[in-house]
Amino acid sequence: MAVAEERRHSAVGAVIMLVVGIIVLILILHIVFVLIGTNPGNTIVSTVGDWSGHLAAWFKGLFNTSSAKWDTVLDYGLAAIVYLVIGRLLTGLVERV
């Protein structure tokens, strides 16, 4: 019984990290799109921008440098790091319970 429970906890931890990985990928894609100057009218670019805007809502405007690109890197990069840390903490908690 303990082995099955351990596998279930491990599977839940893997799902948590998969979701966090997708979130971080969206945030990083937005950063890359901004840095390389992609067309914001493109469907992929605008969709990633919309999603990342919602995911990083609490972090937008946190940094004010002289460059909008660096503001994006710092704001969305910090959001990605926070998601990774929280995801790892949740995974560790699930696997211990």
C-alpha positions, 0 to 999 in steps of 0.5 A: 500500500505504501508503494502505491501511495508513494507513486501517487504522490510522485505522479502529483508532483510530476503534474505540478512541475509539468504545469509550472514548466508550461507556465515558465515556458510561456513567460520565457517565450514572451521575454524572447519575443520582446527581446528579438522584436517580433511582430505583436500582431502575429497570433502566436506572439499576441497569444503568448503575450496575453497569457504571460500578461495574466501569469505575471500580473503581480510582477508587471511594472515592478521594475522601471529601468530606462528600457522597456525590454529590460523591464520585461526581462526583469518583471517576467523573469522574476515571475518565472523564478517565483513560479519555479520556486513555488512549484518546487516547494509544492512538489516537495510538500506533496511528496512528503505527505 
